[in-house]
Amino acid sequence: MAKRQAILVELQEVMSQDVPYIPLWQTKDYAFAQNDLNGVVINPSQTFPFWTIKRSSNEQ
């Protein structure tokens, strides 16, 4: 058990140096976009589906 714990600690240290970002889980997700864009959403898995984004057809 102690050897396993030491391996996990080492793994976490390596991951903390090599991972490009660390997701922060919170109760609300925010996505900011220009007013003329629709369909801007963040999925619960923190993926950002670009194919849902459309420019508004309301030209002023």
PyMOL commands that set and color helices and strands:
alter all, ss='L'
color gray80, all
select helices_A, chain A and resi 2-18+50-52
alter helices_A, ss='H'
color red, helices_A
select strands_A, chain A and resi 37-38+54-55
alter strands_A, ss='S'
color yellow, strands_A
deselect
rebuild
show_as cartoon
